[in-house]
Amino acid sequence: MNLFSKSARLCGLSILSSILLTGCVSRPQPLYYWGDYQAQVYGHFKGEKGPEEQIAALEAVREEARSQGRALPPGFQAHLAMLYGQTGRSERLVEQLEAEKKQFPESTTFMDFLLKKFSPQVDAKVSQ
């Protein structure tokens, strides 16, 4: 009887310790700062906002990420590049695609494809 009660206390103590230790574990930080990037992309495809509004919103997200020292998610700068392309700012388009390529080297092939596709337009604007 005494042995059972001692083992029951040890079992209860170990359960209580597990619960307390689990409560002390902090949540891991997300790898990227998303802000409202996903809502902006969704709004883009639904046609809710124009490119200039989205650029302003995404630039704000970028500043928030920068102020917190966190990385932007994959595709963020490529989406921003597309918006700059829609507004005719080819230099900014190239900057954003290069930044996406630098941050995510695995996207190099696709970013190079896009840069090659838009380079005649950039060259034409530069020569004017």
Phi, psi and omega in degrees: 000313179295322179297318179297316182292327178291318179290327177295322178294319179296319179296315178297320179296320180291323177296315179298319178297319179297318180295316180295318179292324178295323179291337181274349182287130179272151179288142177289146178287141174298150182292326184237156174266114185267330184052226175252031180304314182296322178293324178294318179295318178298316178296325178298312183287338175271353179072028183282330183228154176278168181301321182295320178295319180292321178300314180298318180294318181288326175296323177295319177298318180298319179295321177297316179298316180297319181293332179266357179069032182247157183275150176280151182286162177300138178089346183301307184288331176292321177294318177297321177299318179299319180294319176297323177298322180293333180265003176084010179266079186295326180296318179292324177302311181296318179302316183291320178294321177295321178294321177297317180295321181290319182286325182234084183302336179292346179267006186305315183299313181291319180295321176297321177300314180293320178297320179294321181294323184263352183296324177299324179291321179294315179299320180295321180289323180294322183286346181281000000 
